[in-house]
């Protein structure tokens, strides 16, 4: 009888260990890329900042999670971090050789500052801001992100998420700038 217990003991321990591993918590990170399109209107004053109309965000966090992490939902979000925010200027003219190029009179080099904020209808938080020191033709800008993950979570899970963009120019612009902003998030899911 004692021999049978000694023989079965390793199997019981193995079975117990396997059952414990099944009940362990699961954590997973996914990357979400959001593209936002808007225009910066022509700016006729270098002294007054121009605030753009609120830009609705179309990111569907639930859909993104469902596509990338089966078995998880927005209820499993533990943390959301904004990794980067980049702005790209749309091509608006042709160069002398007929190739697409950036408008030399209306580009990010005309900006002095740009500020990004988010709102979910009740709270507004600073995402980041940038000073543009270059006076050259700029078709891309990277906005340093200062938003904490704690402030980002209620925004991304809200149904009324909007962006506020404020620009101040150092040189008057005559045409709207067509902008594509790309935000990249890391979402940590936990269950």
N, C-alpha and C positions, 0 to 999 in steps of 0.2 A: 504494500500500500504506500509506504514511504517513497519507494522508487517511482511510482506513478505520479505522486505529487511533485517530486523533483523534475520529472520529465515534462509535466504540464506547466510548471512555474514559468519557464521562459516564454511559452506561448501566451500565457495570461498577461505577462508584462508587455509583450509585443502588442497584443490586442489593446491593452489599456493605453499605451503610448500612441497607437494609431488613432484611437478615438479622441484623444486629447488634441492631436494635430488637426483633426477635422473641425473642431470648434474654435480654432485660432482666428483672430481678427485678420481681415484682409484690407490692405491699403494699396491704392494704385494712383499713379499720376498720369494725367492725359494733357496733351498740348492742344490748345484751341487758338485758331487764327481767325481774327475778325477783320473784315475790310469795310471801311466806312468811306462813302463818297460825299463830297460837299464842295461848294464854291466859296472862295474868299472874294467878296465883292470888291470892285474898284474902290480904293481909298483916296479921298480928296483932301484929307487933313493929316499932317504929320504930328499934330499936337494932341488930337483926341483919339483914344483907342476905339477901335470898331469891334463891337460884340456881334457875332453872327447869330442868326436865329437858332434856337435850340435844335440840335441834330438828333433825330431819333436813332437809337441803336437797333439793329435788326438781328443781333445775335440771339440764337435760341439755345440757351445753355442745356436745357433738357434733351433736345435733339442731339446736340454735340456729344453729350455723355452717353446717350443711347447708342450712337454710332460707333463710339470708341471703346466703351467699357460695358459689355453686356452684364446685366444683373445689377447695375448701379443706376441711381436716379439723382436728381438734384438734392434730394433729402440726405444723400450720403456725402455731400460736400463738406470737407473739413477745412479747406483753405483754398483761396484763389490768389494767385500772385500775377501781377502784370509784369512780364519780363521786358517788353520793349514796345515803344510807340514810334513808328516811323511815318513820315509824310513824303509822298511822291507827287510831283507836279505833272499834270497832263501835258502832252505835246500840243502846242497851240499854233505853230507856224512852220514854214518850210525855210531851210537855209538857201543860200544862193545856188547850191547844187541840186535843189529839189528834195532834199532829205528832211525828215521830221526833225524839229528842234524846239527848244524851249524859248518862249518869248523873252527876249533880252531886256525888255522894258517892264515886264510884269512877271516876276519870279520871286522865290523866297529870299533872294538877296535884297529885295526892297523892304523886307520886314526888319523891324528893330527888336520886337519881342512877340512871342506867341504864348498864350496861356490856355491850358486845357483843364476843364472841370467836368465832373459828372454829377448828375442829380437823379434821384429816384422819385421825385415829387415832394419828398419831405426833407431830404438832406442834400447838401451840395458839398463836394469835396474836391480839393485840388488834385489833379492827376499829375501834372508837371508843367513846367514852363521852360522856355529857352530864350536866350538873347542871341541875336544873329549879328555877329561882328563883321562878317564878310560883306563887301559891297559888290562882289562878283555875281555872275549868273549862277544861281543855285536851283537845282531841280529836286533835291532831297534834303530833308531835315530829320534829325533824330531828336526827340523830345526826352530829356532826362526825366525819369519817372520818380515821383516822390510819394505816391499813394500807398498807404499801408494795406496789407491783405484784409485787415479787419474792416476797413472802409469800403473795400471793393466787393465783398461778399453780398451785402444787402442791395448794392446797385445791380449786380449781374443777375441776381435772382428776382429782381423786381420786374413787373410788367410795364412800368412807366419809365424805363431808363432813357436818359437823354444826355447828350454832350453839349457843353457850352465852350465855345472857342472865342477868345478875344485876341485881336492883333493890334499892334501899333506899328506904323510904318515909318521908315526913315526917309523914304522917297515915295512921292505920290504915284499911285498906280492908275492905269486908264482902262484896264480890262479885268474881268473876273479871273481868278486863278482856279482852275479845275484841280481839285486835290483828291488823292486817294490816301487814306491813312490806314496803316496796318498795325493792329494791336495783337500781340502774342501773349497768351496767358498759360500758366501752368495751374491745373486744377487737381488738387489732392482729394481723392475719394477714400472713404473709410467706412467699413462695416464689419 
